[in-house]
Amino acid sequence: MLRFLFIFNLFWTTIFVFHASAFGANNELYLVENIPTKVKGKSPAQARNMAVASARRDGFLILLTRLQLNLAIADEINDEEISDMVSSEQIQDEKIAGNVYSANFNITFAKNFVDHILKQKSQQLKDQGNESAFKNSENKETALIIAGINQNKRIILWEQDNLWRYALNRSLGKKNKKNFVVGQSDVDNIAIVNSENITNIKYGDLEQMLAKYNANSAYTIILNYDNIENKITLDVNYMRKMQNKQIRLSFVNVDRLNFEQLLDTVAQKTIEYLSTAQIANDKNLNNNFIRLGIYLNDLDSWINFKKQIENANFINQLNIESIARDYAVISVNYNDGNNKIEDNLAKINADADKKSENFYLVTLK
């Protein structure tokens, strides 16, 4: 079985869809909790400002899914307008290391301000003849994938020897994932994206390409293969009109698959991850998604715990969100519906204290 570890380099918020009727009072509907953010800036102050803006926008996207509104609305609302909708926010686990800022946010939006701005934007879109932006969020968005592979310090994109692009195509064909499309080699695409600009490409550069594929957002995914350590790392850049996020995913080939088999497996896992990590979903409300804040005694205790939880049969996905000398935050996909996670963690010498619906503080014995 291919085990894989997701390492967050800058910031990424994974979200899962939830029907608004599941919320009772309005204050619960407009409260978005446990938004993890990690940003690198030119200075600590800039990194913090960028993180706050990012967390607020992520929270607003979650709110739109709860209100069953199309996420394209957020593309018409700037950061200042989103800030005006925030009535309160709580910042937890705040850390600054050099120019890197990380924290978890709980954000409450003011219903009257949200209603006002949405009404305002609705009228603007109506005047522009684009009322479809307010359709139900169940109208799934399409994301364009631009796949590249790093070979001898050169990124291969549209050439025939880009086996990574073919692997993604095969995976999408098998899974029938209609909300993703892989960019193919043609004259127009080659003119827009090349090996020189792929690592610095912006949303504005891709608008023509997005329109061709009827896509709202884009991923560039660059594959790097280390044949010595027998692992693959993916540099992923997510872009939409008002948002940009980067992550790095790592896959270790423990089963010693050949290269083509490894590519197919990584493609499958990547599509599965992106399907559940798209900004259209709300991870805080997925019953299987659990975040753990872990107090660390020393490096050995962390290494031992990570190894145990990676091999545990009640966990099938582990994401490291942040790690410091004495504290780490991870998210896991919990797949044991018959037992509490507290009981399962106790079996690997860890005490869990539930702090909110999907968040636990863990002390290692």
PAPAMI-499010 format. One record per residue: residue in one letter; x, y, z of N, C-alpha, C in turn. Coordinates in steps of 0.1 Angstrom, whole numbers, plus 5000, padded with zeros to 4 digits. Layout:
BEGIN
aXYZXYZXYZ/...
//
This chain:
BEGIN
m500849885000500050005000500950125000/l500650224991501350344991500950435002/r501950465011501650565021502050695017/f501350805021501650935017501451035028/l502251135027502251245037502051375031/f501151455035500951585030501651685038/i502551765033503251865041502952005036/f502352085044501952215040503052315041/n503552365029504652455028504152605031/l503052645025502652785027501252775034/f500252755027498952745034497952675025/w497052615031496052545023494852515033/t493652545029492552515037491652415030/t491452295035490652195029489252205035/i488152195027486852225031485852115026/f484752075033483851985029482352035029/v481552005019480252065017479252015028/f478452105033477452075043476252155041/h475052095042473852155040473452255051/a473052375047472752485057471752445067/s470752365063469752325072470152255085/a471452205084471952135096472252225107/f472352355104472652455115471352515121/g471452535134470252585140470152735140/a470752795150470752935151471653005141/n471253125138472053205128473553225132/n473753245146475053265150475953145148/e475353025148476152905145476452895131/l475452935122475652925108476753025103/y476853135110477753245106479153235113/l479253135122480553105129481352995121/v482553025117483352935110484552905119/e484752785124485852755133486952675127/n488152685134489252595131489752615116/i490052735112490552765099492152775100/p492852675096494352675097494952755086/t495952845089496552925079498052935082/k498852925072500252935073500753015061/v501453125063501853215052503253265054/k503953265043505353325043505253455036/g505753565042505853695036507253755036/k507353875032508653945031509053995045/s508053995054508354035068507353965077/p507553955090506553895099505153975098/a505254105098504054185097503254155084/q503954145073503254125061502653975061/a503453885066502953745067501653735075/r501653805086500453805095499253865087/n499453985081498354045073497853955062/m498753895055498253805045497553685050/a497953635062497253515068495853555073/v495753675078494353715083493453725071/a493953785060493053805048492753665042/s493653575042493453445037492453365045/a492553375058491653305067490253355066/r490053485065488753545063488153505050/r488953505039488353455026487953315027/d488853225033488453085034487253065042/g487053145053485853135061484653185053/f484853285045483653335037483253235027/l484253155021483853055011483152945018/i483452905030482752805038481252855040/l481152985044479853045046478953035034/l479553065022478853055009478252915007/t479052805010478552675008477452645018/r477452705030476352685040475152745035/l475252865028474152935023473652885009/q474352785005474052714992474152814980/l475252894981475452994970476752954962/n476752994950477952954941479153034946/l480252954946481553014951482053124942/a481553134930482053234921481653374926/i480753384935480453514941481653574948/a482453484955483653534962484653604953/d484653564940485553624931485153774928/e483953814931483553954929483654034942/i484153974953484154044966485654054970/n486154174973487554194976487754174991/d489054174995489354145009488854245019/e488754375014488254475023486754455026/e486054415016484554395018484354265027/i485154165025485054055034485454095048/s486454175050486754225063485554305070/d484854375062483654455067482654355072/m482554235067481554135071481854065084/v483154075089483554005101483154085113/s482454015122482054085134482954055146/s483653935145484653895155485453785150/e486653775156487553665152488453625164/q488653505165489553455176490753385169/i491953415174493153355168493853265178/q494053145175494653045184495952985178/d496852935187498052875183498852955173/e498953085176499653185168501153165169/k501853145158503353125158503953205147/i505153265150505953335140507353285141/a507853235129509153185128509853255116/g510653345119511253425108510053505101/n509953485088508853555081507653465078/v507553355086506453265084505553275096/y504253295093503253315103502153205102/s501853135113500753035113499853055125/a498653015123497653025133496352955129/n495452935139494052885136493052995140/f492153015131491153125132489753065135/n489053135144487553115145486953255141/i486153255131485653385125484153385125/t483553495131482053515131481753625121/f480853595111480453695102479153755106/a478953885104477753955108476653935097/k475553875100474553845091474053965083/n473854075090473354195083474354245072/f475654245076476654295066476754195055/v476654065058476753965047475553985037/d474353995043473154015035473254135026/h473754245032473954375025474854355013/i476054305015477054295004476554194994/l475954084998475453984988474354044979/k473454124986472454184978473054284968/q474054354973474754454964475354384952/k476054274955476754204944475754134935/s474654094940473654024932473054124922/q472854244926472354354917473354384907/q474654394911475654424901475754314890/l475654184895475754074885474554074876/k473354104882472154114874472254214863/d472854334867472954434857473954394846/q474854304850475854254840475354134832/g474154094836473553974829474153844833/n474653834846475353724851474753674864/e473453654864472753604876473153464880/s473753384871474053244873475053234885/a475753334888476753324899476053294912/f474753324913474053304926473253174926/k473553084916472852954916473352864928/n472652764930472952674941474352614940/s475052604952476452564952476652414947/e475452344946475652204941475952204926/n475852314919476452324905477952324906/k478552204905479952194908480852274898/e481852334903482852404895483752304888/t484352354878485452274871486752344873/a487752254876489152304879490052254868/l490852334862491752304852493052254858/i493652144854494952094859495952114848/i497052174851498252194842499352104849/a499751994842500651904848502051914842/g503051914850504451914846505251824854/i506351774848507251684854508651744853/n509451744864510751794865511751694861/q512351704849513351614844514651684842/n515751644849517051704848517051854849/k516251904859516152044862515452124851/r514652054843513852124833512452064834/i511452154834510052114835509452084822/i509051954821508351904808506851924810/l506251994800504852024801504051954790/w504252004778503351964767504051854758/e505251814761505951714753505351574755/q505551484746505051354747505551274758/d506751304763507351224774506951274788/n505851364788505251394801504351284806/l504851184812504051074816503151104827/w503451214835502551254846501251304841/r501251374830499951424824499051304820/y499751204813498951084809498351014821/a499151004832498650934844497451004850/l497451134850496351214855495051194846/n495351194833494251164824493551024826/r494450924828493950794831493150784844/s493650854854492950854867491550924866/l491451034859490251104857489251024849/g489750944839488950864831488350744839/k489150684848488650574856487650624866/k487850734872487050784883485850864878/n485850904865484850984859484651114866/k485751174870485651304877485451414867/k484251464866483951564856484251704861/n484551724874484851854878486351894877/f487151804871488551834867488751804853/v489651884847490051864833491551894832/v492251804825493751824823493951894810/g494752004811495052084799495951994790/q495551994777496151914767497151994758/s497951934751498951994742498352044730/d498252184728497752244716498452374715/v498352444703499052564700498652674710/d497452684713496952794723497552774737/n497552654742498052624755499552644756/i500252594746501752614745502152764745/a501252844739501552984738501353054752/i500552994760500153054773501053014784/v501352884785502152824796503252744790/n504452774796505652704792506552674804/s507652604801508552564812509252684819/e509252804812509852924818508952994828/n507652994825506653074833505852994842/i505852854841504952774849505052794864/t506252824869506352834884505852974889/n505753064880505253204884503953244877/i503253154871502053194864500953244874/k500153334869499153394877497753364871/y496753394879495353364874495053444861/g495453574861495253654849495853604837/d496953534838497653474826496853364820/l495953304828495253174824493853194820/e493353324821491953344819491453294805/q492253314795491853264781491753104782/m492753044788492752904789491552844797/l491252914808490152874817488852884809/a488752994802487453014794487252894784/k488352854778488352744768487852614774/y488252584786487852464793486652484802/n486052604802484852634810485152604825/a486352654829486852624843486852754851/n486652744864486652854873487952874880/s488752764881490052774888491052684882/a492252694886493352614880494352564891/y494852444888495952384896497152374886/t498352414890499552374883500152264893/i500552154888501052044896502351994890/i503452024896504751994891505251874899/l505651764892506051634899507551634899/n508151594910509551574912509751434917/y510651364911510951224915512351204920/d512451154932513751124938513950974937/n514850934928515050784926515950724937/i516650814944517450764955516550724967/e515750824971514850794983513550724978/n513350714965512250644959510850714964/k510850844961509650914965509351024955/i508051064955507651174946507151284955/t507451414951506951534957506151614946/l505051664950504251754941504251894946/d504651984937504452124941503152174934/v502152204943500852234938500552384940/n500052454930499652594931498152604926/y497352654935495952664933495552814930/m494852844919494552974916493052994912/r492453094917491253144912491253294913/k490253364909490253514906490853594918/m490453564930490853644942491653554952/q492253444947492853354957493953284950/n495053254958496153184954496753104966/k496952974964497452894975498452794970/q499452754978500452664974500652554985/i500852434981501152324990502152234984/r502752144992503652044987503051904992/l502951814983502451674987503651584985/s503851484994504951394993504351244993/f504851164985504351024984505650934984/v505650844994506750754995506450614989/n507250564981506950434973507450314982/v506650284992507050175001506950034994/d506050024984505849894978506749874966/r507649964963508649954953507949924939/l506950004936506250004923507150054912/n506950004900507750064889507250204887/f507950274879507750424877506350444872/e505850374862504550394856503450364866/q503650254874502650214884502650324895/l503750374898503850474909503150604904/l503350644892502650764887501150744887/d500650624883499250594883498650604897/t499350554907498950554921498950694926/v499950764924500050904928498950994922/a498750964909497651044902496351014909/q496050894912494750854918494650924932/k495750914940495650974953495551124952/t496251184942496151334941494751374937/i494151304928492751344924491851324936/e491951214943491151194955491351314965/y492551354967492851454977492251584972/l492451624959491951754954490451754954/s489851634952488351624952487751664966/t488451624976487951654990488651774995/a489551834988490251954993489952074986/q489052064976488652184968488052284978/i488152414974487752524983486152514984/a485552434976484052424976483552344988/n484452294996483952205007484352255020/d483652205031483852255044484352135053/k485652135055486252025062485852025077/n485552145082485252155096483952085100/l483152045089481851985092481751845087/n482851795082482951655078483151565091/n482251475093482351395105483651315106/n484251275095485451195095486651275096/f486551405094487751485095488051535109/i489151505115489451545128490851615129/r490951715137492251785139492751755153/l494051735154494651705167495751805170/g495651865181496751955186497551865196/i498851845193499651745201500751815209/y500751795222501851845230503051745229/l504151795225505351715223506351725235/n506751605239507751605250509151625244/d509451565233510751575227510551525212/l511651535205511651485191511251335190/d511851255199511651115198510151085200/s509451155209508051125212507251155199/w507551265192506851295180507051195169/i508351155167508651055157507850925160/n507850875172507150755176505650765174/f505050875179503650895177503250905162/k504050975154503650985140503750845133/k504750765137504850635131503650545135/q503250555148502150475153500850515146/i500650645144499350685139499250665124/e500450665117500450635103500150495100/n500550405110500250265108498950215115/a498250315121496950275128495850245118/n495050145121494050105112492750185113/f492750285122491650375123491850505116/i493050525110493450645102493850605088/n493250675078493650645064494250765057/q494350875064495050995058495551085069/l496751135068497351225078497951345071/n497551465076498151585071498851655082/i500051695080500751785090500551925087/e499851995096499552135093500552235098/s501152205110502252285115502952205126/i504152235128504952165138506052255144/a506152265157507152345164507852245174/r508752305182509552225191508652145201/d507552205206506852145216505352125213/y504952155200503552145197503352115182/a502452035178502152005164500652005162/v500252035150498852025146498751935134/i497951835135497751745123496251725121/s495951695109494551655106494551515101/v493451435104493351295100491951265095/n491851165087490651115083490350995091/y489351005100489050895110488050805104/n488450675103487550575096486950465105/d486950485118486450385127485150445133/g483950405127482750455132482150385144/n482850275148482350205160483050245173/n484150315172484850355184485150495184/k485250555196485650695198487150705195/i487550825190488950845187489750845200/e489150895211489850895224490250755228/d489350655225489650515229490850465220/n490750495208491750435199493150505201/l493150635204494450695207495050645220/a494150615230494650555243495450425240/k495050355230495750225227497150255222/i497450375217498850405213499450505223/n499050505236499550585246499450735244/a498250775240497950915239496650945245/d496551055253495351095259494751215251/a493451205247492851305239491751375246/d491751505246490751585253489951665242/k488651635241487851695230487551845234/k487951935224487752075227486652135218/s486352075207485252125198484851995190/e483852015181483251905174484351825167/n485351885161486351815153487751845157/f487951895170489251925174489551865188/y490751805189491151745202492551785205/l492851805218494151825223494751695228/v495951655224496451525227497751545235/t497851465246499051455254499651315253/l500951315250501551185248502051135262/k501851005264502250945277503750915277/
//
